[in-house]
Amino acid sequence: MIRKHIITCSGMLGLLLTAKLFIFSTPADFDTFLNISLVPQKSEITVEPYFNTLRFADESLPLGDQRIKTRMNASLRAHSYQKLQTSKLHKQAEKWFPVIEPILKKYGVPADFKYMPLVESGLKSGTSLKGASGYWQFMPQTARDFGLRVNSEMDERQNMKRSTVAAAKYLKSLYREFGSWTLAAAAYNIGEGSLKRQINKQNQDNYFKMKLNRETASYVYKLISMKEIIENPTRHGYTSRVSRLLAKNASSDEENFPFEAKRSMKSAQILRN
């Protein structure tokens, strides 16, 4: 009987010693593995700080969506100096922004919409094959709806000041309808009726998360890219000369001056700098 107890105790003691030796000989990596496996980990989405700064009319890009980031990167590359090989857009902006900015401000439209005619027409007057015309590329009936004269004798879509007033009124009405400036921009491109149908069909009213036709799906990305190359030109390969060319919001005092005077004053200020 005593012998059986001794054998049993010896066996138990041997098991304990073996277990202890195993524990002390366990590599640190195994402990780490246990901690990773057993302790719940917080999943954090890391986003490049640069993308946190990209926005249009104070509406930011949704963070952590690789599809959105890929689209934004593609649009930025398409607008880089390496791709365009010209600074004409900056020169057009220098010429016309002093006219556009105070009008947008007067009608309560965010200053970022000054980049829209750069995307629409390169800030050049002209008519598309579809009939859209002028700096803001108005279709004839839409232009008439917002106060422009379009007939065989006169086409006010070619007048920068008057067409900008019409565009500001139109954009403000789109914002009232959709409650979002990015959606207002999309509706300007695709038409409010078409955008409404897509919102209802997809049950989604976040522009960046909607599935739209190719042109409209890239439209706000183009606006953001245009804003970027004008405001941060050297980052996208443009020269230091271009970096002094504007993209500043019009000051409140500018509204008290005639448009042409304001443009001359700003040009003089740029030359002094």
C-alpha positions as CSV (number, residue, x, y, z in Angstrom):
1,M,0.0,0.0,0.0
2,I,2.8,2.4,1.0
3,R,4.7,1.5,-2.1
4,K,1.6,2.4,-4.3
5,H,1.3,5.8,-2.6
6,I,5.0,6.4,-3.1
7,I,4.7,5.5,-6.8
8,T,1.6,7.8,-7.2
9,C,3.3,10.7,-5.5
10,S,6.4,10.3,-7.6
11,G,4.4,10.3,-10.8
12,M,2.5,13.5,-9.8
13,L,5.8,15.2,-8.8
14,G,7.3,14.3,-12.1
15,L,4.3,15.8,-14.0
16,L,4.6,19.0,-12.0
17,L,8.3,19.3,-12.7
18,T,7.7,18.7,-16.4
19,A,5.0,21.3,-16.6
20,K,7.1,23.8,-14.8
21,L,10.1,23.2,-17.1
22,F,7.8,23.7,-20.1
23,I,6.5,27.0,-18.8
24,F,10.0,28.4,-18.1
25,S,11.2,27.2,-21.5
26,T,8.3,28.7,-23.5
27,P,9.6,31.4,-25.8
28,A,8.5,35.0,-25.4
29,D,6.9,34.9,-28.8
30,F,4.4,32.3,-27.7
31,D,3.4,34.6,-24.8
32,T,2.8,37.4,-27.3
33,F,0.8,35.0,-29.4
34,L,-1.4,34.2,-26.4
35,N,-1.9,37.8,-25.7
36,I,-2.9,38.6,-29.3
37,S,-5.2,35.6,-29.5
38,L,-7.0,35.9,-26.1
39,V,-7.1,39.7,-25.5
40,P,-9.5,41.6,-27.8
41,Q,-7.7,44.0,-30.0
42,K,-9.0,47.4,-31.1
43,S,-8.9,47.7,-34.9
44,E,-7.8,51.2,-35.9
45,I,-7.8,52.5,-39.4
46,T,-4.7,54.5,-40.1
47,V,-5.2,57.3,-42.7
48,E,-2.5,59.5,-44.2
49,P,-2.6,63.0,-42.6
50,Y,-2.8,64.5,-46.0
51,F,-6.2,63.0,-46.8
52,N,-7.5,64.5,-43.5
53,T,-7.0,67.9,-45.1
54,L,-8.9,67.3,-48.3
55,R,-12.4,68.7,-48.4
56,F,-14.8,70.5,-50.6
57,A,-17.0,73.3,-49.2
58,D,-16.2,72.1,-45.7
59,E,-17.3,68.5,-46.5
60,S,-14.5,66.1,-45.8
61,L,-13.6,62.8,-47.6
62,P,-14.9,59.8,-45.6
63,L,-11.8,58.3,-43.9
64,G,-10.7,54.7,-44.1
65,D,-12.3,53.9,-47.4
66,Q,-9.6,52.6,-49.8
67,R,-11.9,53.0,-52.8
68,I,-12.3,56.7,-52.1
69,K,-8.6,57.1,-51.5
70,T,-7.8,55.4,-54.8
71,R,-10.1,57.7,-56.7
72,M,-8.8,60.8,-55.0
73,N,-5.2,59.8,-55.8
74,A,-6.0,59.1,-59.4
75,S,-7.7,62.5,-59.8
76,L,-4.8,64.3,-58.1
77,R,-2.3,62.6,-60.5
78,A,-4.5,63.5,-63.5
79,H,-4.2,67.2,-62.4
80,S,-0.5,67.2,-61.6
81,Y,2.0,69.2,-63.6
82,Q,3.5,66.0,-64.7
83,K,0.3,65.1,-66.5
84,L,-1.0,68.6,-67.7
85,Q,2.4,70.2,-68.4
86,T,0.9,73.7,-68.3
87,S,0.1,76.5,-65.8
88,K,-2.7,77.9,-67.9
89,L,-5.3,77.0,-65.3
90,H,-3.5,79.0,-62.6
91,K,-3.3,82.0,-65.0
92,Q,-7.0,81.8,-65.7
93,A,-7.7,81.6,-62.0
94,E,-5.6,84.6,-61.4
95,K,-7.5,86.6,-63.9
96,W,-11.1,85.6,-63.0
97,F,-11.2,84.6,-59.3
98,P,-11.4,88.2,-58.2
99,V,-14.6,88.5,-60.2
100,I,-16.1,85.2,-59.1
101,E,-15.3,85.2,-55.4
102,P,-17.4,88.2,-54.2
103,I,-20.4,87.1,-56.2
104,L,-20.4,83.6,-54.6
105,K,-20.0,85.3,-51.2
106,K,-22.9,87.6,-51.8
107,Y,-25.2,84.7,-52.5
108,G,-24.0,82.5,-49.6
109,V,-22.2,79.9,-51.8
110,P,-18.9,78.5,-50.5
111,A,-15.8,79.9,-52.1
112,D,-14.7,76.4,-53.2
113,F,-17.2,76.7,-56.0
114,K,-14.9,79.1,-57.8
115,Y,-13.1,76.0,-59.0
116,M,-16.2,74.8,-60.8
117,P,-15.8,76.9,-63.9
118,L,-12.1,75.7,-64.1
119,V,-13.4,72.1,-64.2
120,E,-16.3,72.9,-66.5
121,S,-14.6,75.1,-69.1
122,G,-11.0,75.9,-68.0
123,L,-12.5,79.4,-67.4
124,K,-12.8,79.9,-71.1
125,S,-15.9,80.9,-73.0
126,G,-17.2,78.3,-75.5
127,T,-20.0,75.9,-76.4
128,S,-20.0,72.1,-76.0
129,L,-21.5,69.6,-78.5
130,K,-24.4,69.1,-76.1
131,G,-25.2,72.8,-76.2
132,A,-23.8,73.8,-72.8
133,S,-22.0,77.1,-73.1
134,G,-20.0,79.8,-71.3
135,Y,-17.6,79.7,-68.3
136,W,-20.2,77.7,-66.2
137,Q,-21.4,75.6,-69.1
138,F,-25.1,76.3,-68.7
139,M,-27.6,74.6,-70.9
140,P,-29.9,77.2,-72.6
141,Q,-33.1,76.5,-70.6
142,T,-31.3,76.4,-67.2
143,A,-29.6,79.7,-68.1
144,R,-32.9,81.3,-68.8
145,D,-34.5,79.8,-65.6
146,F,-31.9,81.7,-63.6
147,G,-32.1,85.0,-65.4
148,L,-29.7,84.9,-68.3
149,R,-30.8,86.0,-71.8
150,V,-30.1,83.4,-74.4
151,N,-31.4,84.0,-77.9
152,S,-30.2,84.6,-81.4
153,E,-29.0,88.1,-80.6
154,M,-27.5,87.7,-77.1
155,D,-26.0,84.9,-75.0
156,E,-25.3,86.0,-71.5
157,R,-23.7,82.7,-70.7
158,Q,-20.6,84.2,-72.2
159,N,-20.6,87.1,-69.7
160,M,-18.6,86.1,-66.6
161,K,-20.3,88.4,-64.1
162,R,-23.9,87.6,-65.1
163,S,-23.3,83.9,-65.6
164,T,-21.6,83.7,-62.2
165,V,-24.7,85.3,-60.6
166,A,-26.9,82.8,-62.3
167,A,-24.6,79.9,-61.2
168,A,-24.6,81.1,-57.6
169,K,-28.5,81.3,-57.6
170,Y,-28.7,77.8,-59.2
171,L,-26.2,76.3,-56.7
172,K,-28.0,77.8,-53.8
173,S,-31.3,76.3,-54.9
174,L,-29.6,72.9,-55.3
175,Y,-28.2,73.1,-51.8
176,R,-31.7,73.9,-50.4
177,E,-33.0,70.9,-52.3
178,F,-30.3,68.4,-51.3
179,G,-28.9,69.8,-48.0
180,S,-25.3,69.1,-49.1
181,W,-22.8,71.1,-51.1
182,T,-21.2,68.0,-52.6
183,L,-24.6,66.8,-53.7
184,A,-25.4,70.3,-55.1
185,A,-22.2,70.0,-57.2
186,A,-23.2,66.5,-58.4
187,A,-26.7,67.7,-59.3
188,Y,-25.1,70.6,-61.2
189,N,-23.3,68.0,-63.3
190,I,-26.0,65.3,-63.7
191,G,-29.2,67.2,-63.2
192,E,-31.3,67.3,-60.0
193,G,-33.9,64.9,-61.4
194,S,-31.3,62.2,-62.1
195,L,-29.6,62.7,-58.8
196,K,-32.9,62.4,-56.9
197,R,-33.7,59.1,-58.6
198,Q,-30.3,57.7,-57.7
199,I,-30.6,58.8,-54.1
200,N,-34.0,57.0,-53.8
201,K,-32.8,54.0,-55.7
202,Q,-29.7,53.5,-53.6
203,N,-31.1,54.8,-50.4
204,Q,-27.9,56.7,-50.0
205,D,-27.3,60.5,-49.8
206,N,-23.5,60.6,-49.3
207,Y,-22.0,61.6,-52.6
208,F,-18.7,59.7,-52.0
209,K,-20.6,56.4,-51.2
210,M,-23.0,56.6,-54.2
211,K,-22.7,54.7,-57.4
212,L,-23.1,57.3,-60.2
213,N,-22.1,57.5,-63.9
214,R,-18.4,57.9,-64.6
215,E,-18.5,61.7,-65.2
216,T,-20.5,62.5,-62.1
217,A,-18.8,60.0,-59.9
218,S,-15.5,61.8,-60.6
219,Y,-16.9,65.3,-60.5
220,V,-16.3,66.3,-56.9
221,Y,-12.9,64.6,-56.9
222,K,-12.0,66.9,-59.9
223,L,-13.1,69.9,-57.9
224,I,-11.0,68.9,-54.9
225,S,-8.0,68.2,-57.2
226,M,-8.4,71.6,-58.9
227,K,-8.5,73.3,-55.5
228,E,-5.4,71.4,-54.5
229,I,-3.3,72.3,-57.6
230,I,-4.3,76.0,-57.3
231,E,-3.8,76.3,-53.5
232,N,-0.8,73.9,-53.1
233,P,0.8,74.0,-56.6
234,T,4.4,73.0,-55.6
235,R,3.1,69.9,-53.9
236,H,1.8,68.8,-57.3
237,G,4.8,69.7,-59.4
238,Y,4.1,73.3,-60.4
239,T,6.6,76.1,-60.1
240,S,7.2,78.5,-57.2
241,R,6.0,81.3,-59.4
242,V,2.6,79.7,-59.7
243,S,2.5,79.2,-55.9
244,R,2.1,83.0,-55.6
245,L,-0.9,83.2,-57.9
246,L,-3.9,83.4,-55.5
247,A,-6.5,80.9,-54.4
248,K,-7.3,83.1,-51.4
249,N,-10.8,83.9,-50.4
250,A,-11.9,87.4,-51.2
251,S,-11.7,89.7,-48.2
252,S,-14.9,91.3,-47.0
253,D,-13.6,94.8,-48.0
254,E,-13.4,93.7,-51.7
255,E,-17.2,93.8,-52.1
256,N,-17.1,97.6,-51.8
257,F,-15.0,98.0,-55.0
258,P,-16.0,97.6,-58.6
259,F,-15.0,94.2,-60.0
260,E,-12.4,95.5,-62.5
261,A,-10.8,97.7,-59.8
262,K,-10.6,94.7,-57.4
263,R,-8.9,92.6,-60.1
264,S,-6.3,95.3,-60.8
265,M,-5.6,95.7,-57.1
266,K,-5.1,92.0,-56.6
267,S,-2.8,91.7,-59.7
268,A,-0.7,94.6,-58.3
269,Q,-0.5,92.9,-54.9
270,I,0.6,89.6,-56.6
271,L,3.4,91.5,-58.5
272,R,4.6,93.2,-55.3
273,N,4.9,89.8,-53.6
